[in-house]
């Protein structure tokens, strides 16, 4: 009797662990289909935004099943509408979320901060301007079905009397994105 009970207990425990493991990390509901995108604007508070206009919007297209693979799981695009003084601008224009291979072997690969985030992932992105410095994108998959993207670049040091050019300025911005069935309109 004892060996059989032990086998049943072990089987039940293994089943529970497997069910828990697959349920906790299933992010497939975040994937976008053709024509869909996650859309939103930069946080307006100046404490949470540096080097970005308060008018900047973001679009994210993502395949959550590719998060742990070697290929890009998606793209980021930003859009700032034209004003009387400047034409429309795109810091990112279909920039691939590039994996940073060594991070997969580091604790950063499972970065946890704040409640309500099911998973955070770090990616490199290239700006639309080939002369511009690359950026880091921290993508947070949230339990309320939204995605939050933190976009940052340390930027070039500020030299007294001369600020770095737009392609090398410091950038930090938080974007809260929600899924739209018909894209973002830009």
HURA-V67275 format. One record per residue. N is the residue number from 0. BURIAL is I if it has 9 or more other C-alpha atoms within 8 Angstrom, else O. Layout:
# HURA-V67275
n | burial
N | BURIAL
N | BURIAL
This chain:
# HURA-V67275
n | burial
0 | O
1 | O
2 | O
3 | O
4 | O
5 | O
6 | O
7 | O
8 | O
9 | O
10 | O
11 | O
12 | O
13 | O
14 | O
15 | O
16 | O
17 | O
18 | O
19 | O
20 | O
21 | O
22 | O
23 | O
24 | O
25 | O
26 | I
27 | O
28 | O
29 | I
30 | I
31 | I
32 | O
33 | O
34 | O
35 | I
36 | I
37 | I
38 | I
39 | I
40 | I
41 | I
42 | I
43 | O
44 | O
45 | O
46 | O
47 | I
48 | I
49 | I
50 | O
51 | I
52 | O
53 | O
54 | O
55 | I
56 | I
57 | I
58 | I
59 | I
60 | I
61 | I
62 | I
63 | I
64 | I
65 | I
66 | I
67 | O
68 | O
69 | O
70 | O
71 | I
72 | I
73 | I
74 | I
75 | I
76 | I
77 | I
78 | I
79 | I
80 | I
81 | I
82 | O
83 | O
84 | O
85 | O
86 | O
87 | I
88 | O
89 | I
90 | I
91 | I
92 | I
93 | O
94 | I
95 | I
96 | I
97 | I
98 | I
99 | I
100 | O
101 | O
102 | I
103 | I
104 | O
105 | O
106 | O
107 | O
108 | I
109 | O
110 | I
111 | O
112 | O
113 | O
114 | O
115 | O
116 | I
117 | I
118 | I
119 | I
120 | I
121 | I
122 | I
123 | I
124 | I
125 | I
126 | I
127 | I
128 | O
129 | O
130 | O
131 | I
132 | I
133 | I
134 | I
135 | I
136 | I
137 | I
138 | I
139 | I
140 | I
141 | I
142 | O
143 | O
144 | O
145 | I
146 | I
147 | I
148 | I
149 | I
150 | I
151 | I
152 | I
153 | O
154 | I
155 | O
156 | O
157 | O
158 | O
159 | O
160 | O
161 | O
162 | O
163 | I
164 | O
165 | O
166 | I
167 | I
168 | I
169 | I
170 | I
171 | I
172 | I
173 | I
174 | I
175 | I
176 | I
177 | I
178 | I
179 | I
180 | O
181 | O
182 | I
183 | I
184 | O
185 | O
